[in-house]
Amino acid sequence: MSTLFQLDYKKQDEEYTMPEAHYHDYYEIYYLYSGERHYLLEDRIYHITQGDLVFIPPNIVHQTAESGGTGSHERMLIYFTDSFLSGFLSKEERANLLGCFRQKLKALRLSAVDQTLLEAILSKMRKEERRHLVWSSLYQKILLSELLIVASRRASEQLEDYFYPEGPVHQKVHNIVRFMGENYQQVLSLGELGERFFVSPAYLSRAFKRVTGLTLVEYLNTVRIKEAQRLLRESDQTVSDVALAVGFSSHTHFGRTFKQMTGLSPIMYRKSHIK
């Protein structure tokens, strides 16, 4: 994997939901300057508000969606690889600083004082990115390290879980997301999920889309294809066996869905990852 460090600032003045859930092989930090969002991260939905940080580890399914507020929001994304900090920090130091990404609770609520501190760090990062001055790469590593130190200290002090979506609809969808993430290998139809969670299929379909920004099928396929990629890379199972292992009853449907989501057939994906 090549070394990566990239910033992505965006101010959205109208409603916006990411078109699809996705995952990638590098770290991501999400900071919300203003507004509120629902953040789907693996098998959990976080209700994110102004001053919150989210830590997205590599290869974890995630997506942001409207939370029912005004729709306008302002956010910053930081993408980086472990190799960006190698040579600057020791392996042990990197492991300690990246602890926020390994915690069960992957969001952090900052105080007003800490928000000011963090936003000052982000402002310096943006200036360095625009100017490309001498020593910019080194300074960005220092700034990223400072941000991670602040976050790690605050995360160790955060005893309360602030981030569960409010209201019965959001809690119901949260429970369904968790169930699907743990049982994606099974046959999961809209009717069966509705029966299990005591709601009609039509209501479930509308509520899931409204809260997550995804249809049930889109979320389920994303989870299944992510696991299929891992099995194709790390095991010697046949493509047919991989399809069955991740919940596809049809080899043809698996191949079509896999190529639609990754751009490669399962066989070509496996070949491209042979070392």
Secondary structure, 3 states (H helix, E strand, C coil): CCCCEEEEEEEECCCCCCCCCECCCCEEEEEEEECEEEEEECCEEEEEECCEEEEECCCCCEEEECCCCCCCEEEEEEEECHHHHECCECHHHHHHHHHHHCCCCCEEECCHHHHHHHHHHHHHHHHHHHHCCCCHHHHHHHHHHHHHHHHHHHHHHCCCCCCCCCCHHHHHHHHHHHHHHHCCCCCCCHHHHHHHCCCCHHHHHHHHHHHHCCCHHHHHHHHHHHHHHHHHHHCCCCHHHHHHHCCCCCHHHHHHHHHHHHCCCHHHHHHHCCC
